[in-house]
Amino acid sequence: MSKNETVLLNQIEIVIEIFKNIQKVDPFYKDL
């Protein structure tokens, strides 16, 4: 794996965590 691929994967994981947190906070997002 190249450095760029690792960075990209880390960014994707961060985005996923953010969406999980949004779902916990705001019930509106549970329908998405």
Biopython code that builds the backbone (N, CA, C, O; Angstrom):
import numpy as np
from Bio.PDB.StructureBuilder import StructureBuilder

atoms = [
    (1, "MET", "N", (0.848, -1.202, 0.000)),
    (1, "MET", "CA", (0.000, 0.000, 0.000)),
    (1, "MET", "C", (0.881, 1.248, 0.000)),
    (1, "MET", "O", (1.876, 1.329, 0.721)),
    (2, "SER", "N", (0.499, 2.197, -0.808)),
    (2, "SER", "CA", (1.236, 3.454, -0.839)),
    (2, "SER", "C", (0.787, 4.357, 0.306)),
    (2, "SER", "O", (-0.227, 4.108, 0.959)),
    (3, "LYS", "N", (1.555, 5.391, 0.526)),
    (3, "LYS", "CA", (1.229, 6.339, 1.597)),
    (3, "LYS", "C", (-0.130, 6.984, 1.326)),
    (3, "LYS", "O", (-0.939, 7.136, 2.241)),
    (4, "ASN", "N", (-0.380, 7.363, 0.073)),
    (4, "ASN", "CA", (-1.634, 8.029, -0.276)),
    (4, "ASN", "C", (-2.836, 7.138, -0.005)),
    (4, "ASN", "O", (-3.867, 7.613, 0.471)),
    (5, "GLU", "N", (-2.711, 5.859, -0.303)),
    (5, "GLU", "CA", (-3.821, 4.930, -0.057)),
    (5, "GLU", "C", (-4.119, 4.819, 1.432)),
    (5, "GLU", "O", (-5.279, 4.755, 1.838)),
    (6, "THR", "N", (-3.081, 4.797, 2.231)),
    (6, "THR", "CA", (-3.264, 4.712, 3.678)),
    (6, "THR", "C", (-3.970, 5.955, 4.203)),
    (6, "THR", "O", (-4.881, 5.860, 5.026)),
    (7, "VAL", "N", (-3.546, 7.116, 3.725)),
    (7, "VAL", "CA", (-4.173, 8.375, 4.142)),
    (7, "VAL", "C", (-5.643, 8.383, 3.738)),
    (7, "VAL", "O", (-6.504, 8.782, 4.523)),
    (8, "LEU", "N", (-5.928, 7.946, 2.522)),
    (8, "LEU", "CA", (-7.305, 7.922, 2.036)),
    (8, "LEU", "C", (-8.170, 7.007, 2.899)),
    (8, "LEU", "O", (-9.289, 7.367, 3.262)),
    (9, "LEU", "N", (-7.656, 5.834, 3.224)),
    (9, "LEU", "CA", (-8.406, 4.914, 4.083)),
    (9, "LEU", "C", (-8.676, 5.535, 5.443)),
    (9, "LEU", "O", (-9.770, 5.387, 5.987)),
    (10, "ASN", "N", (-7.699, 6.222, 5.990)),
    (10, "ASN", "CA", (-7.887, 6.875, 7.286)),
    (10, "ASN", "C", (-8.972, 7.939, 7.203)),
    (10, "ASN", "O", (-9.787, 8.066, 8.116)),
    (11, "GLN", "N", (-8.987, 8.697, 6.126)),
    (11, "GLN", "CA", (-10.007, 9.734, 5.952)),
    (11, "GLN", "C", (-11.391, 9.110, 5.846)),
    (11, "GLN", "O", (-12.350, 9.632, 6.415)),
    (12, "ILE", "N", (-11.507, 7.997, 5.122)),
    (12, "ILE", "CA", (-12.788, 7.304, 4.980)),
    (12, "ILE", "C", (-13.274, 6.821, 6.346)),
    (12, "ILE", "O", (-14.452, 6.962, 6.674)),
    (13, "GLU", "N", (-12.375, 6.258, 7.133)),
    (13, "GLU", "CA", (-12.751, 5.787, 8.470)),
    (13, "GLU", "C", (-13.233, 6.934, 9.342)),
    (13, "GLU", "O", (-14.189, 6.780, 10.103)),
    (14, "ILE", "N", (-12.578, 8.081, 9.236)),
    (14, "ILE", "CA", (-12.978, 9.259, 10.009)),
    (14, "ILE", "C", (-14.383, 9.700, 9.600)),
    (14, "ILE", "O", (-15.216, 9.995, 10.457)),
    (15, "VAL", "N", (-14.644, 9.746, 8.307)),
    (15, "VAL", "CA", (-15.969, 10.146, 7.807)),
    (15, "VAL", "C", (-17.043, 9.186, 8.317)),
    (15, "VAL", "O", (-18.116, 9.619, 8.738)),
    (16, "ILE", "N", (-16.757, 7.886, 8.280)),
    (16, "ILE", "CA", (-17.704, 6.879, 8.769)),
    (16, "ILE", "C", (-17.994, 7.108, 10.252)),
    (16, "ILE", "O", (-19.149, 7.040, 10.675)),
    (17, "GLU", "N", (-16.975, 7.375, 11.030)),
    (17, "GLU", "CA", (-17.165, 7.633, 12.465)),
    (17, "GLU", "C", (-18.023, 8.875, 12.679)),
    (17, "GLU", "O", (-18.889, 8.891, 13.554)),
    (18, "ILE", "N", (-17.783, 9.917, 11.878)),
    (18, "ILE", "CA", (-18.574, 11.145, 11.981)),
    (18, "ILE", "C", (-20.045, 10.842, 11.695)),
    (18, "ILE", "O", (-20.923, 11.311, 12.420)),
    (19, "PHE", "N", (-20.323, 10.065, 10.646)),
    (19, "PHE", "CA", (-21.703, 9.727, 10.317)),
    (19, "PHE", "C", (-22.355, 8.905, 11.418)),
    (19, "PHE", "O", (-23.532, 9.103, 11.718)),
    (20, "LYS", "N", (-21.612, 7.988, 12.024)),
    (20, "LYS", "CA", (-22.150, 7.202, 13.141)),
    (20, "LYS", "C", (-22.538, 8.121, 14.293)),
    (20, "LYS", "O", (-23.588, 7.941, 14.910)),
    (21, "ASN", "N", (-21.692, 9.104, 14.580)),
    (21, "ASN", "CA", (-21.963, 10.040, 15.668)),
    (21, "ASN", "C", (-23.178, 10.903, 15.347)),
    (21, "ASN", "O", (-23.994, 11.174, 16.228)),
    (22, "ILE", "N", (-23.305, 11.334, 14.101)),
    (22, "ILE", "CA", (-24.464, 12.128, 13.679)),
    (22, "ILE", "C", (-25.743, 11.313, 13.879)),
    (22, "ILE", "O", (-26.744, 11.841, 14.362)),
    (23, "GLN", "N", (-25.715, 10.039, 13.513)),
    (23, "GLN", "CA", (-26.898, 9.187, 13.661)),
    (23, "GLN", "C", (-27.309, 9.075, 15.124)),
    (23, "GLN", "O", (-28.501, 9.047, 15.428)),
    (24, "LYS", "N", (-26.348, 9.012, 16.024)),
    (24, "LYS", "CA", (-26.656, 8.935, 17.454)),
    (24, "LYS", "C", (-27.306, 10.228, 17.935)),
    (24, "LYS", "O", (-28.230, 10.205, 18.748)),
    (25, "VAL", "N", (-26.816, 11.351, 17.428)),
    (25, "VAL", "CA", (-27.249, 12.658, 17.915)),
    (25, "VAL", "C", (-28.599, 13.057, 17.311)),
    (25, "VAL", "O", (-29.477, 13.540, 18.026)),
    (26, "ASP", "N", (-28.764, 12.862, 16.018)),
    (26, "ASP", "CA", (-29.939, 13.389, 15.309)),
    (26, "ASP", "C", (-30.765, 12.251, 14.712)),
    (26, "ASP", "O", (-30.309, 11.593, 13.777)),
    (27, "PRO", "N", (-31.954, 12.008, 15.227)),
    (27, "PRO", "CA", (-32.804, 10.904, 14.732)),
    (27, "PRO", "C", (-33.166, 11.040, 13.253)),
    (27, "PRO", "O", (-33.475, 10.044, 12.599)),
    (28, "PHE", "N", (-33.128, 12.261, 12.723)),
    (28, "PHE", "CA", (-33.470, 12.483, 11.316)),
    (28, "PHE", "C", (-32.589, 11.648, 10.395)),
    (28, "PHE", "O", (-33.060, 11.148, 9.373)),
    (29, "TYR", "N", (-31.317, 11.493, 10.747)),
    (29, "TYR", "CA", (-30.371, 10.799, 9.877)),
    (29, "TYR", "C", (-30.561, 9.290, 9.886)),
    (29, "TYR", "O", (-30.000, 8.601, 9.034)),
    (30, "LYS", "N", (-31.330, 8.763, 10.816)),
    (30, "LYS", "CA", (-31.513, 7.312, 10.888)),
    (30, "LYS", "C", (-32.248, 6.773, 9.657)),
    (30, "LYS", "O", (-32.114, 5.599, 9.312)),
    (31, "ASP", "N", (-33.021, 7.637, 9.004)),
    (31, "ASP", "CA", (-33.772, 7.196, 7.822)),
    (31, "ASP", "C", (-32.894, 7.115, 6.577)),
    (31, "ASP", "O", (-33.289, 6.502, 5.584)),
    (32, "LEU", "N", (-31.714, 7.720, 6.615)),
    (32, "LEU", "CA", (-30.857, 7.736, 5.424)),
    (32, "LEU", "C", (-30.141, 6.414, 5.253)),
    (32, "LEU", "O", (-29.377, 6.245, 4.303)),
]
sb = StructureBuilder()
sb.init_structure("model")
sb.init_model(0)
sb.init_chain("A")
sb.init_seg("    ")
for serial, (resi, resn, name, xyz) in enumerate(atoms, 1):
    if name == "N":
        sb.init_residue(resn, " ", resi, " ")
    sb.init_atom(name, np.array(xyz, "f"), 0.0, 1.0, " ", f" {name:<3s}", serial, name[0])
structure = sb.get_structure()
